[in-house]
Amino acid sequence: KTRLINAYNETLAAIERYEVNLPTNEVAFFSAVERELARNGVQVNSIQPAKAGKGYRGVQVDFVGPYYSVLNVMADWRSMGVAVRMASLSLAKDSQSGMVKGTVVLETVLAGEGA
């Protein structure tokens, strides 16, 4: 029982040390999102502001690319260094290219604004 309590306390301490970075403005957020797509060879068809909940900022991205590259982008968004959540995602096979086309809405909180 003592080992479980110690493990819990160690985990809680690690969580308390975790720092969440917030983008400073919408341009920085849009740029970070688009950079991960480009880095993985996924073509951006459009990127624009999206509706988001109170206190949040959103971006909607329409894209097309190879399936595994799209999966890598999603993983990279999770680790891009700023707080981000995926509000929605739709994927489909692009009948013309055989690649995956998709639309994603990502949300964040900007530094100094709070949710």
N, C-alpha and C positions, 0 to 999 in steps of 0.2 A: 504494500500500500504506500509506503514512504517513497519507493522508486517512482510510482505513478505521479505522486504529488510533486516530486522533484522534476520529473519530465515535463509536467504541466507548467510549473513555474519557469523552467528554462525556455519553453516554447513561448510563454506569455512575455517573457523578457525580450526575446528575439522580435516578437511582433511589435512591442513598444519602441524598439530601436529603428524599425523600418520607416524610411522617409518616403513620402509620396511627392513627386515633383509635379508641378502644374505648369502648363504652357503660359507664357506671358501675354499672348494675344492670339487672335484667330489666325493671323497669317502664319505664326510659328506652328500652330497646330495643323493647319492645312498643309504646310510645307513638310512637316514630319510624316504625315499620313501619305502624301504623294511620294516622298523620298523612298519609303519602303516598297511601294508599288514599282517604281522605276528600278530600284536595286534588284528586284526579283524578275525583271523583264515582263511585267504586266503593263499593258497599255491602258492609259487613263483616257476614257472618252469624254467624261465631264466630271467636274468637281465644283460643288457649290454649297453654300450654307443650307442647313436643314433645320426644321423645327426641332426644338429640344425642350425638355422639361424646364421648369423654373430654376434658374441658377446655373443651367448647363448651356453649353454651346455645341452645336452639331454640324457635321459635314456629311454630305451625301456624295458618294463616288460611284460612277458607272465605269466599269472596266471590262477588259477581255484579256485572257491569257491562258497559258497551259495550266491544267488542273493542279499539278503539284506545286507550281509556282504560286498559285492562288492560296493554297494551303500554307505555304511558307510565309506569305504576306500576313495572313491572319496570325500566325505565331509571332511574327516580327512586330506586329502592332502591339501585342501584349507586352513585349519587352522593349518598346522604343524609348523608355525613360521618362514618360509622362503618363499621368492618369488618363486612361481611356476605357470606354466600355462600348461594346457593340450593341446598338439598340435594335438593329434589324439587318438581315442579310438574305438576299435571294440569289440563287445560282441556277443557271440553265446551260445546256449545250448550245453553242452558237452553230446553227445549221450550215452557215457559209464557210466558216473556218475550221469547225470541229473542235474548237477550243471552248473554254468556259467563259460565259459572260455573266456579269453579276452587278448587283447594286447593293451597296452597304451604307448604313448610317452609323457613324461613330460619334460619340459624345464625350465631352470633357468638361472640367471646371477650370476657368481661367484663374491664374494667380490673382489674389486680391478681391475676387468676386464672391467666392463661396457658394455652396449649393443650398 
